[in-house]
Amino acid sequence: MAPVVECWEAFSRCCRLCSRAEFVETDTNPDIMKKQCSGDASETAILRFTESINGSVAEYRRQYPKVAERPFSSSYKYQFSIHKNSAPGADGSNFFLVMKGAPERILQMCGTYMEANGQTQPIDERFVYGFEETYRSLGSKGLRVLALCDYEFTQFPANHRFNLDEEMGFELKNLRFLGLVAMIDPPRPTVPDAVRKCRSAGIKVIMVTGDHPITAQAIARSVNIFSHSHRRSTRISILATDGQIRNNTASIVVPGEDLLEMSDDELRDVLNDYQEIVFARTSPQQKLRIVENCQYLGQIVAVTGDGVNDSPALKKANIGIAMGITGSEVSKQAADMILLDDNFATIVIGVEEGRRIFDNMKKTVSYIMAGSVTTLYPFIVYVIFGFPLAIGTVTVLLICLGTDMMPAIALGYEKAESDIMHLAPRNPKIDKLVTGQLLLRAYLLIGLIETSAGFFGYFLTFLNYGYGPTYLWQSRAHWEDTARNSTNIYGEVHNYEQRMEFQYEAQSAYFIVIVVVQWIDVIICKTRRLSIFQHGFDNHFLTFSLFFETAMSVFFCYTPKVNQVLSLRPVHGMVWLSAVPFFFYIFIFDELRKLFIRRFPFSFFSKELIV
């Protein structure tokens, strides 16, 4: 056998045998690169590579049956399997070991290496230097690098049984280093932009990986976790010789070995002080520790993962997100959500949609509460100031369950405001669905203005029949007395039935004005920060709902028999016009409020004015 062929045969033997990946038997696709595989992504890549070069891997594995195996673990960062020689080797060996894993870990267990000419040489400084340079070069390109090695057992008879759960009977040292295999799992094109959106939305993206720090740093740069605009370069280790953290860089890579030496306080300092963080060569326990310390700092933590090793972190996180395609069943069970397309960008879309839904819920609640307040104040005025009741029980139901219902539903279909992904995440302890600012708006700002508009139409109607506010003050007992007559400012005498007709018309006027000012309320509720002119009127359902509630109010007040049943009456055209000044006042007031919030977003008043 030619030397180069012998070298390749040893290398490819390790690639083909030290693997649990295999092709799905039911998939008959002749294209090896598209054929379905079961197993780890890295092993799948190696399987496809060797199958395309050497032919059937399954047939080759049958020639060298596996007799023992230790699967990969992130704690020791390697895996190996022991196989039986189909015939004793030249050195009399009946069994051989093949191993792959983290290059730096594999090198520690090797005493020799195979040269390209097939000769085995002891590892010296020159080889170590070449190994480190090659490893660094491959890693800096974002390639995932694994090292391969093997060992021929000459001390075990052909009938020996290996028990790796107990005493192995051999040591993992003086192995023969075969070479490095590098592969790339290119990030989806949408990921860099998704990371930028996260950053603009105030979401810190932390990369936690088992890859080497050099590889992790290269990948982080390619997906914008490490931005290219920073003047100071990242460094691989953050621990100085005195063990103290030196915060002199913008981005940071923390290897797992350094993380072991860090206290929780030091880890929290890193999480607080750096915006761009990558943890490399981490174990499942370290992933869990990172999540716990982020939560200790008051952060809402979302964790993505696909393997069994990710399960503790997925379960501990506030939101565990498992991969739907490549994720293991254990990780899916531990997660709160399953990402069906395994695309990080989909998570960002979900964040934006979640913010839109929460915003729209606040808008809907704000609109409904302002409308509800207009049905509350008339009863307060009735009890305290003795005015005839400005709104009847049936009219309250017509507002809350009739005219206000469709616009409130339509607000749920409102598109997201253009700046929604430029805002910091809300604090769940403070920014609730219903806040003090929202109650202030409903009870003392918009709600009070709308109530004033309703009473303006109410008093206008009574004045039309000769009853001014001074007459109506504390007139409740007299007004509701069926046996007494009343005299207006014109000297006209009216009995109880006539007074009730005036009151029904005044209540109808209050109802109509409230409907009109609720038009502008639902329009200003379309945005929380932006001007309505910036946001637009694309919600056609909302536009339809305005016409629908107007048609409902006209039907209730102007349809004979119906208005009699509902205790409503037709109102004069001036009642409709009386709402116009309040309409524009609410609009101008709210536009100025939002302008102040946009100009001075961090001021005390802006925080109090935002709803």
C-alpha positions as CSV (number, residue, x, y, z in Angstrom):
1,M,0.0,0.0,0.0
2,A,1.4,3.4,-1.0
3,P,2.3,5.6,2.0
4,V,-0.2,8.4,1.2
5,V,-3.0,5.7,0.7
6,E,-2.0,4.1,4.0
7,C,-2.3,7.5,5.7
8,W,-5.7,8.2,4.1
9,E,-6.9,4.7,4.9
10,A,-6.2,5.2,8.6
11,F,-7.8,8.7,8.6
12,S,-10.9,7.6,6.7
13,R,-11.2,4.5,8.9
14,C,-11.6,6.7,11.9
15,C,-14.1,8.9,10.1
16,R,-16.3,6.0,9.1
17,L,-16.2,4.0,12.3
18,C,-16.1,6.6,15.1
19,S,-19.6,7.7,14.4
20,R,-23.2,7.0,15.3
21,A,-24.6,8.7,12.2
22,E,-26.2,6.6,9.5
23,F,-28.4,7.0,6.5
24,V,-32.1,6.5,6.8
25,E,-32.8,3.2,5.1
26,T,-36.2,4.2,3.7
27,D,-34.7,7.2,1.8
28,T,-33.6,6.0,-1.7
29,N,-32.4,9.4,-2.9
30,P,-29.3,8.7,-5.0
31,D,-27.8,12.1,-4.1
32,I,-25.7,11.4,-1.0
33,M,-25.6,15.1,-0.1
34,K,-29.4,15.2,0.1
35,K,-30.1,11.8,1.6
36,Q,-31.6,11.9,5.0
37,C,-29.4,11.0,8.0
38,S,-30.0,10.2,11.6
39,G,-27.4,11.5,14.1
40,D,-25.4,14.5,15.1
41,A,-24.9,17.3,12.5
42,S,-21.1,17.0,12.6
43,E,-21.1,13.3,12.2
44,T,-23.7,13.5,9.4
45,A,-21.4,15.8,7.5
46,I,-18.5,13.4,8.0
47,L,-20.7,10.5,6.9
48,R,-21.7,12.1,3.7
49,F,-18.1,13.1,3.0
50,T,-16.7,9.6,3.5
51,E,-19.6,7.9,1.7
52,S,-18.9,10.1,-1.4
53,I,-15.2,9.3,-1.4
54,N,-14.9,5.7,-0.2
55,G,-18.3,4.2,-1.0
56,S,-20.7,2.4,1.4
57,V,-19.9,3.2,5.0
58,A,-22.5,0.7,6.2
59,E,-20.7,-2.1,4.4
60,Y,-17.3,-1.0,5.8
61,R,-18.7,-1.0,9.3
62,R,-19.8,-4.6,8.9
63,Q,-16.2,-5.5,8.3
64,Y,-15.1,-4.0,11.6
65,P,-17.9,-4.7,14.1
66,K,-18.1,-2.3,17.1
67,V,-17.5,-4.1,20.4
68,A,-17.6,-1.1,22.8
69,E,-18.3,2.6,22.7
70,R,-18.1,5.7,24.8
71,P,-20.4,8.4,23.4
72,F,-19.5,12.0,23.2
73,S,-19.9,14.1,26.4
74,S,-19.3,17.8,26.7
75,S,-17.6,17.1,30.1
76,Y,-14.7,15.2,28.5
77,K,-15.2,16.5,24.9
78,Y,-14.4,13.3,23.0
79,Q,-15.9,10.0,21.9
80,F,-14.3,6.7,21.0
81,S,-15.3,3.2,19.9
82,I,-13.5,-0.1,19.9
83,H,-13.7,-2.4,16.9
84,K,-12.7,-6.0,16.1
85,N,-10.2,-6.5,13.3
86,S,-11.6,-8.8,10.6
87,A,-8.1,-10.4,10.7
88,P,-5.3,-9.8,13.2
89,G,-3.2,-6.8,12.3
90,A,0.4,-6.9,11.3
91,D,1.3,-6.3,14.9
92,G,-1.0,-9.1,16.1
93,S,-3.7,-6.8,17.3
94,N,-7.2,-8.1,17.5
95,F,-8.9,-4.8,18.4
96,F,-8.3,-1.2,17.7
97,L,-9.7,2.1,19.0
98,V,-10.8,5.1,17.0
99,M,-11.5,8.4,18.6
100,K,-12.5,11.9,17.7
101,G,-13.1,15.1,19.7
102,A,-11.9,18.5,20.6
103,P,-8.5,18.9,19.0
104,E,-6.8,20.3,22.2
105,R,-8.2,17.4,24.2
106,I,-7.2,14.8,21.7
107,L,-3.7,16.1,21.4
108,Q,-3.3,15.7,25.2
109,M,-3.9,11.9,24.9
110,C,-1.6,11.4,21.9
111,G,2.1,10.5,22.0
112,T,2.7,9.9,18.2
113,Y,1.3,11.2,14.9
114,M,1.1,9.7,11.4
115,E,2.9,11.6,8.7
116,A,1.6,12.0,5.2
117,N,4.1,9.3,4.1
118,G,2.5,6.8,6.5
119,Q,5.3,6.8,9.0
120,T,4.5,7.2,12.8
121,Q,6.6,9.8,14.6
122,P,6.7,11.0,18.2
123,I,5.0,14.3,18.9
124,D,7.5,17.1,19.3
125,E,7.5,20.9,19.6
126,R,7.5,21.4,15.9
127,F,4.4,19.3,15.5
128,V,2.6,21.0,18.3
129,Y,3.4,24.4,16.8
130,G,2.1,23.3,13.4
131,F,-1.0,21.8,15.0
132,E,-1.8,25.1,16.8
133,E,-1.2,27.2,13.7
134,T,-3.4,25.0,11.6
135,Y,-6.1,24.8,14.3
136,R,-6.1,28.6,14.7
137,S,-6.2,29.1,11.0
138,L,-9.2,26.8,10.5
139,G,-11.0,28.1,13.5
140,S,-10.6,31.8,12.5
141,K,-12.6,31.0,9.3
142,G,-15.5,29.8,11.4
143,L,-14.9,26.1,10.7
144,R,-15.8,23.6,13.3
145,V,-12.7,21.4,13.8
146,L,-12.4,17.9,15.2
147,A,-9.3,15.8,15.7
148,L,-9.0,12.1,15.0
149,C,-6.7,9.5,16.5
150,D,-6.4,5.7,16.8
151,Y,-4.7,3.0,18.8
152,E,-4.0,-0.7,18.1
153,F,-4.6,-3.1,21.0
154,T,-2.0,-5.9,21.2
155,Q,-2.6,-6.9,24.7
156,F,-6.1,-8.3,24.4
157,P,-7.0,-11.8,23.1
158,A,-9.6,-12.2,20.4
159,N,-12.2,-13.3,22.9
160,H,-11.7,-10.3,25.2
161,R,-14.8,-8.4,26.4
162,F,-14.5,-4.7,27.0
163,N,-16.5,-3.1,29.9
164,L,-16.2,0.6,29.7
165,D,-18.6,1.2,32.6
166,E,-16.1,-0.2,35.1
167,E,-12.3,-0.5,34.9
168,M,-11.4,-0.2,31.1
169,G,-8.2,-2.2,31.3
170,F,-6.3,0.4,29.3
171,E,-5.3,4.0,29.5
172,L,-6.2,6.7,27.0
173,K,-2.6,7.9,26.3
174,N,0.1,7.4,23.7
175,L,-2.6,7.4,21.0
176,R,-1.7,8.1,17.4
177,F,-2.8,11.4,16.1
178,L,-4.3,11.1,12.6
179,G,-5.3,14.6,11.6
180,L,-8.0,17.3,11.7
181,V,-11.3,17.4,10.0
182,A,-13.0,20.7,9.5
183,M,-16.6,21.5,8.5
184,I,-18.8,24.6,8.3
185,D,-22.4,25.0,9.2
186,P,-23.0,28.4,7.5
187,P,-25.5,30.6,9.3
188,R,-28.7,31.3,7.5
189,P,-28.6,34.6,5.5
190,T,-31.4,36.0,7.7
191,V,-29.5,35.6,11.0
192,P,-27.1,38.7,10.9
193,D,-30.1,41.0,10.2
194,A,-32.1,39.3,13.0
195,V,-29.2,39.8,15.5
196,R,-29.1,43.5,14.5
197,K,-32.8,43.8,15.1
198,C,-32.4,42.2,18.5
199,R,-29.7,44.7,19.4
200,S,-31.9,47.7,18.3
201,A,-34.7,46.2,20.3
202,G,-32.6,46.2,23.5
203,I,-32.2,42.4,23.5
204,K,-28.8,41.1,24.3
205,V,-27.8,38.0,22.2
206,I,-25.3,35.8,24.1
207,M,-23.7,32.9,22.2
208,V,-23.1,29.8,24.3
209,T,-21.3,27.1,22.3
210,G,-19.1,24.0,22.7
211,D,-16.9,25.2,19.8
212,H,-13.3,26.4,20.4
213,P,-13.0,30.1,21.3
214,I,-11.4,31.0,18.0
215,T,-14.2,29.3,16.0
216,A,-16.8,30.8,18.2
217,Q,-15.3,34.3,17.7
218,A,-15.3,33.9,13.9
219,I,-18.9,32.7,13.9
220,A,-20.0,35.5,16.2
221,R,-18.5,38.1,13.9
222,S,-20.2,36.5,10.8
223,V,-23.7,36.8,12.4
224,N,-23.1,40.2,13.9
225,I,-23.1,39.1,17.6
226,F,-19.7,40.8,17.5
227,S,-20.1,44.0,15.6
228,H,-17.4,45.2,13.1
229,S,-17.6,48.8,14.2
230,H,-15.9,48.3,17.5
231,R,-12.4,49.8,17.7
232,R,-11.1,47.5,20.3
233,S,-10.5,43.9,19.4
234,T,-12.0,41.0,21.3
235,R,-9.8,38.9,23.4
236,I,-9.9,35.2,24.0
237,S,-9.4,35.2,27.8
238,I,-10.7,37.6,30.3
239,L,-8.7,36.5,33.3
240,A,-5.5,38.4,33.9
241,T,-2.6,36.7,35.7
242,D,-3.9,38.1,39.0
243,G,-7.3,36.6,38.4
244,Q,-9.1,39.9,38.0
245,I,-11.4,40.8,35.2
246,R,-10.1,43.6,33.0
247,N,-12.9,45.4,31.3
248,N,-11.0,47.0,28.4
249,T,-12.7,45.6,25.4
250,A,-16.2,46.0,23.8
251,S,-16.7,42.3,23.0
252,I,-15.6,39.2,24.8
253,V,-15.1,35.5,24.4
254,V,-15.2,33.5,27.7
255,P,-13.8,30.0,27.4
256,G,-15.3,27.3,29.7
257,E,-12.0,26.8,31.5
258,D,-12.0,30.5,32.5
259,L,-15.7,30.3,33.5
260,L,-14.7,27.5,35.9
261,E,-12.4,29.9,37.7
262,M,-14.9,32.8,37.9
263,S,-17.1,33.4,40.9
264,D,-20.8,34.2,40.4
265,D,-20.0,37.9,41.1
266,E,-17.4,38.0,38.4
267,L,-19.7,36.3,36.0
268,R,-22.4,38.9,36.7
269,D,-19.9,41.6,36.1
270,V,-19.2,40.2,32.7
271,L,-22.9,39.9,31.9
272,N,-23.4,43.5,33.0
273,D,-20.4,45.2,31.5
274,Y,-20.3,43.6,28.1
275,Q,-23.0,43.9,25.4
276,E,-21.4,41.3,23.1
277,I,-20.6,38.0,24.8
278,V,-19.6,34.6,23.6
279,F,-19.1,31.6,25.9
280,A,-17.0,28.9,24.3
281,R,-16.2,25.3,25.2
282,T,-19.0,25.3,27.7
283,S,-20.5,22.3,29.5
284,P,-24.3,21.8,30.2
285,Q,-23.7,22.8,33.8
286,Q,-22.0,26.0,32.7
287,K,-24.9,26.8,30.3
288,L,-27.3,26.4,33.3
289,R,-25.1,28.6,35.4
290,I,-25.1,31.4,32.8
291,V,-28.9,31.3,32.6
292,E,-29.2,31.4,36.4
293,N,-27.0,34.4,36.7
294,C,-28.8,36.3,33.9
295,Q,-32.0,35.7,35.8
296,Y,-30.4,36.8,39.1
297,L,-29.7,40.1,37.4
298,G,-33.4,40.5,36.7
299,Q,-33.3,39.5,33.0
300,I,-36.0,37.6,31.1
301,V,-34.0,34.8,29.5
302,A,-34.8,32.9,26.4
303,V,-32.6,29.9,25.5
304,T,-32.4,28.0,22.2
305,G,-31.1,24.5,22.0
306,D,-31.4,21.2,20.2
307,G,-29.5,18.6,22.1
308,V,-30.0,16.6,25.3
309,N,-27.2,18.6,26.9
310,D,-29.2,21.8,26.4
311,S,-32.2,20.5,28.4
312,P,-31.3,21.9,31.9
313,A,-30.8,25.4,30.5
314,L,-34.0,25.1,28.4
315,K,-36.0,24.1,31.4
316,K,-34.5,26.8,33.7
317,A,-34.9,29.7,31.2
318,N,-38.0,31.9,31.2
319,I,-38.6,30.8,27.6
320,G,-37.0,27.6,26.4
321,I,-37.0,27.3,22.6
322,A,-36.2,23.9,21.1
323,M,-35.4,23.2,17.5
324,G,-38.3,21.5,15.7
325,I,-36.2,19.8,12.9
326,T,-32.9,19.0,14.5
327,G,-33.9,19.0,18.1
328,S,-33.9,15.9,20.3
329,E,-37.1,14.7,21.9
330,V,-35.6,15.5,25.4
331,S,-35.0,19.1,24.4
332,K,-38.5,19.5,23.0
333,Q,-40.0,18.2,26.2
334,A,-37.9,20.6,28.3
335,A,-38.7,23.6,26.2
336,D,-41.7,25.9,26.3
337,M,-41.7,26.5,22.6
338,I,-40.7,24.5,19.5
339,L,-39.2,26.4,16.6
340,L,-40.6,24.5,13.6
341,D,-38.1,25.9,11.0
342,D,-35.0,26.0,13.2
343,N,-34.5,29.6,12.1
344,F,-33.3,32.2,14.6
345,A,-34.8,35.0,12.5
346,T,-38.2,33.4,13.3
347,I,-37.7,34.1,17.0
348,V,-37.1,37.8,16.2
349,I,-40.3,37.9,14.2
350,G,-42.1,36.3,17.2
351,V,-40.7,39.0,19.5
352,E,-42.0,41.7,17.2
353,E,-45.4,40.0,16.9
354,G,-45.5,39.6,20.7
355,R,-44.8,43.3,21.2
356,R,-47.5,44.2,18.7
357,I,-50.0,42.1,20.4
358,F,-49.2,43.5,23.8
359,D,-49.3,47.1,22.4
360,N,-52.7,46.4,20.8
361,M,-54.1,44.9,24.0
362,K,-53.1,48.1,25.9
363,K,-54.7,50.2,23.1
364,T,-57.9,48.2,23.3
365,V,-58.0,48.4,27.1
366,S,-57.3,52.1,27.0
367,Y,-60.1,52.7,24.5
368,I,-62.7,50.6,26.4
369,M,-61.9,52.2,29.7
370,A,-62.2,55.7,28.4
371,G,-65.6,54.8,26.9
372,S,-66.6,53.0,30.2
373,V,-65.8,56.1,32.2
374,T,-68.3,58.1,30.2
375,T,-71.0,55.8,31.5
376,L,-69.8,56.2,35.1
377,Y,-69.6,60.0,35.6
378,P,-73.3,60.6,34.7
379,F,-74.3,58.5,37.7
380,I,-71.9,60.4,40.0
381,V,-73.3,63.7,38.7
382,Y,-76.8,62.4,39.2
383,V,-76.1,61.4,42.9
384,I,-74.0,64.3,44.0
385,F,-75.4,67.3,42.0
386,G,-79.0,66.1,41.5
387,F,-79.2,66.6,37.7
388,P,-81.6,64.4,35.8
389,L,-79.9,61.2,34.8
390,A,-77.8,61.8,31.7
391,I,-77.6,58.2,30.6
392,G,-80.0,55.3,31.1
393,T,-79.3,51.7,31.9
394,V,-80.1,50.6,28.4
395,T,-77.9,53.3,26.9
396,V,-75.0,52.1,29.0
397,L,-75.4,48.6,27.5
398,L,-75.6,50.1,24.0
399,I,-72.3,51.9,24.5
400,C,-70.4,49.1,26.2
401,L,-71.8,46.1,24.3
402,G,-72.8,47.8,21.1
403,T,-71.1,50.9,19.6
404,D,-67.7,50.4,21.4
405,M,-67.4,46.7,20.7
406,M,-66.4,46.6,17.1
407,P,-63.8,49.4,17.2
408,A,-62.3,47.7,20.3
409,I,-62.0,44.4,18.4
410,A,-60.6,46.3,15.3
411,L,-57.7,47.7,17.4
412,G,-56.4,44.1,17.8
413,Y,-55.8,44.1,14.1
414,E,-53.6,47.3,14.1
415,K,-50.2,46.9,12.6
416,A,-47.1,47.4,14.7
417,E,-45.8,50.9,15.1
418,S,-42.6,51.5,13.1
419,D,-40.4,52.0,16.1
420,I,-41.6,49.0,18.0
421,M,-38.3,47.1,17.5
422,H,-36.3,50.2,18.6
423,L,-37.7,50.2,22.1
424,A,-36.2,48.5,25.2
425,P,-37.9,45.4,26.4
426,R,-40.6,46.2,28.9
427,N,-40.1,45.6,32.6
428,P,-42.7,43.0,33.6
429,K,-42.7,44.2,37.2
430,I,-43.6,47.7,36.2
431,D,-45.1,47.8,32.7
432,K,-48.3,45.9,33.2
433,L,-51.2,45.7,30.9
434,V,-53.1,48.2,33.0
435,T,-50.9,50.9,34.5
436,G,-51.4,54.0,36.6
437,Q,-50.8,56.1,33.4
438,L,-53.5,54.2,31.6
439,L,-56.0,54.8,34.4
440,L,-55.0,58.4,34.5
441,R,-55.8,58.7,30.8
442,A,-59.1,57.0,31.2
443,Y,-60.4,58.7,34.3
444,L,-58.9,62.2,34.3
445,L,-57.8,63.0,30.7
446,I,-59.7,61.5,27.7
447,G,-62.5,60.0,29.7
448,L,-63.2,63.3,31.5
449,I,-63.0,65.3,28.2
450,E,-65.4,62.9,26.5
451,T,-67.8,63.1,29.5
452,S,-67.7,66.9,29.3
453,A,-68.6,66.6,25.6
454,G,-71.5,64.4,26.4
455,F,-72.8,66.7,29.0
456,F,-72.4,69.6,26.6
457,G,-74.8,68.0,24.2
458,Y,-77.1,67.0,27.2
459,F,-77.4,70.6,28.5
460,L,-77.8,71.9,24.9
461,T,-80.8,69.7,24.5
462,F,-82.4,70.8,27.8
463,L,-81.7,74.5,26.9
464,N,-83.6,74.0,23.7
465,Y,-86.7,73.2,25.9
466,G,-86.0,76.1,28.3
467,Y,-84.2,74.3,31.1
468,G,-80.7,75.6,31.9
469,P,-78.1,74.0,34.1
470,T,-79.0,76.3,37.1
471,Y,-82.6,75.0,37.0
472,L,-81.5,71.4,36.7
473,W,-79.1,71.7,39.7
474,Q,-80.5,69.6,42.5
475,S,-83.8,69.2,40.6
476,R,-83.8,65.4,40.7
477,A,-86.5,65.0,43.3
478,H,-88.8,67.5,41.7
479,W,-88.0,66.2,38.1
480,E,-88.9,62.7,39.0
481,D,-92.1,63.5,40.9
482,T,-95.0,62.2,38.8
483,A,-97.5,64.5,40.5
484,R,-95.7,67.9,40.0
485,N,-95.4,70.2,37.0
486,S,-92.4,72.3,36.1
487,T,-92.1,75.7,34.6
488,N,-89.2,76.5,32.2
489,I,-87.5,79.9,31.6
490,Y,-90.1,80.8,29.0
491,G,-93.0,80.3,31.5
492,E,-94.1,77.1,29.8
493,V,-95.5,74.4,32.1
494,H,-94.6,70.7,31.6
495,N,-96.0,67.6,33.3
496,Y,-94.0,64.5,34.2
497,E,-94.6,62.7,30.8
498,Q,-93.3,65.8,28.9
499,R,-90.2,66.1,31.2
500,M,-89.4,62.4,30.5
501,E,-89.5,63.1,26.8
502,F,-87.1,65.9,27.3
503,Q,-84.8,63.7,29.4
504,Y,-84.9,60.9,26.8
505,E,-83.8,63.3,24.1
506,A,-81.1,64.7,26.4
507,Q,-79.9,61.2,27.1
508,S,-79.9,60.5,23.3
509,A,-77.8,63.6,22.8
510,Y,-75.3,62.4,25.4
511,F,-75.2,59.0,23.7
512,I,-74.7,60.5,20.2
513,V,-71.9,62.9,21.4
514,I,-70.1,60.0,23.1
515,V,-70.2,58.0,19.9
516,V,-68.7,60.9,18.0
517,V,-65.9,61.6,20.4
518,Q,-65.2,57.9,20.6
519,W,-64.3,58.1,16.9
520,I,-61.3,60.3,17.7
521,D,-60.5,58.2,20.8
522,V,-60.2,55.0,18.8
523,I,-58.1,56.9,16.2
524,I,-55.6,58.3,18.7
525,C,-55.5,54.8,20.3
526,K,-54.0,53.4,17.0
527,T,-50.6,54.6,18.3
528,R,-48.9,54.9,21.7
529,R,-45.9,57.0,20.6
530,L,-46.1,57.9,16.9
531,S,-48.2,60.6,15.3
532,I,-51.3,59.2,13.6
533,F,-49.9,60.7,10.4
534,Q,-46.7,58.7,10.7
535,H,-48.6,55.5,11.4
536,G,-51.3,55.8,8.7
537,F,-54.8,54.4,8.3
538,D,-54.2,50.9,6.9
539,N,-56.5,49.1,9.3
540,H,-59.6,48.9,7.1
541,F,-61.5,46.9,9.7
542,L,-61.2,49.8,12.1
543,T,-62.4,52.3,9.4
544,F,-65.4,50.0,8.8
545,S,-66.1,49.8,12.5
546,L,-66.4,53.6,12.8
547,F,-69.1,53.6,10.1
548,F,-70.7,50.6,11.7
549,E,-71.0,52.2,15.2
550,T,-72.3,55.4,13.6
551,A,-75.0,53.5,11.7
552,M,-75.9,51.6,15.0
553,S,-76.3,54.9,16.9
554,V,-78.5,56.4,14.1
555,F,-80.6,53.2,14.0
556,F,-81.1,53.2,17.7
557,C,-82.1,56.9,17.9
558,Y,-84.0,57.6,14.7
559,T,-85.8,54.3,14.0
560,P,-89.5,54.6,15.2
561,K,-90.6,52.0,17.7
562,V,-87.0,50.9,18.3
563,N,-86.1,54.2,19.9
564,Q,-89.3,54.0,22.0
565,V,-88.3,50.6,23.3
566,L,-84.7,51.8,24.1
567,S,-85.9,55.1,25.7
568,L,-84.0,57.1,23.0
569,R,-85.2,59.9,20.7
570,P,-84.1,61.6,17.5
571,V,-81.7,64.5,18.2
572,H,-81.2,67.9,16.5
573,G,-78.3,68.3,14.0
574,M,-76.7,70.8,16.3
575,V,-76.1,68.0,18.8
576,W,-73.8,66.2,16.3
577,L,-72.0,69.5,15.6
578,S,-71.6,70.2,19.3
579,A,-69.1,67.3,19.5
580,V,-66.8,68.7,16.9
581,P,-64.8,71.1,19.2
582,F,-64.2,68.3,21.6
583,F,-63.2,66.0,18.7
584,F,-60.4,68.3,17.6
585,Y,-59.4,69.2,21.2
586,I,-58.8,65.5,22.0
587,F,-56.9,65.0,18.8
588,I,-54.6,68.0,19.2
589,F,-54.0,67.3,22.9
590,D,-53.0,63.7,22.2
591,E,-50.8,64.6,19.2
592,L,-48.9,67.1,21.5
593,R,-48.6,64.4,24.2
594,K,-47.1,62.0,21.7
595,L,-44.8,64.6,20.3
596,F,-43.4,65.4,23.8
597,I,-42.9,61.6,24.4
598,R,-40.9,61.3,21.1
599,R,-38.8,64.4,21.8
600,F,-38.1,63.7,25.4
601,P,-38.4,60.0,25.8
602,F,-36.5,59.7,29.0
603,S,-38.0,62.6,30.9
604,F,-40.2,62.1,33.9
605,F,-43.3,63.5,32.2
606,S,-42.8,61.2,29.2
607,K,-42.8,58.2,31.5
608,E,-45.9,59.4,33.1
609,L,-47.7,60.3,29.9
610,I,-47.1,57.1,28.0
611,V,-50.0,54.6,28.3
